[in-house]
Amino acid sequence: MPTIKKRINISVSKELNSALIKLAKRDQVPQATKAEHLLRFALEMEEDNTLNVIAESRDTSSAKFIIHKTAWR
């Protein structure tokens, strides 16, 4: 049966596989669904970290500030 999702093959350690099995069983979802959820969460954290690095580099004492109304006009 065709699927709209892209399939990938990954190799995981015994420990990681065991944790994935337990988490999937706890949440009553298939292992693949749990793996996708955890991967999505990790990617969001990675994105947040990257955006934080950008924001910190822009947060200087010489930064130019504009008022809210001007920014969203």
N, C-alpha and C positions, 0 to 999 in steps of 0.2 A: 504494500500500500504506500503510495507516494506521500511525502510530507513536505510542508512548506518551510520547515526548519532545516538549516544546514547541519549536517552531521559531521562531527569531528571525532577522531580517535585519540585518546590520551592514555598514557601509561602512568599508573599511580603506585605508590608504595603500599605494602600490606596495611600499614598503620592508617594511611589516608583512606584506603578502601574500607577498612573497618569502621572508621569514624563516619564516612559517608553512608554506609549501610545503617548505622545506628541512628544518624540524624534523619535519614529518609523514613526509617521505620517509625521514629518518634513523631514525625510530622505527617505520617501516613501519605507519603507521595513516592513516586518512583525515584530510583537513584538518579536517573538522568535529569529529572525535574529539580531535585535538590542540588545537584551539581551545577545546573544552569543558574539557579537562584544564588548560590554562593559565588559563582563566577561574576554574575551581574553586580552583586554587592561589592566584590573586590574591585571591579572596574570603576564603580561609583566612588569608592574610597580613593582610588588612584587619581581620578579626575579632581576630586575635592582637594587632594594634596597638591596637584599641579596648579590649580587655581589659587590656592593659598600662597604658594611660592610666588606667583605673579603678583598677587595683591601685596605681599610683604615687600617685594622689590619696588613697588610704586608708593609705598607708605614712607615717605621721607619728610623731613622738616621743610623742604622746599616745594612740596607738592601743592598744586593749585587746586583750590576747592571752589565748587560752584553750588549754588543753592538748588534745592530739589525742583522747584518750579521751572528753572532754566534747563535743567538736565532732561526733564520729561516733556518739554514743550514740543 
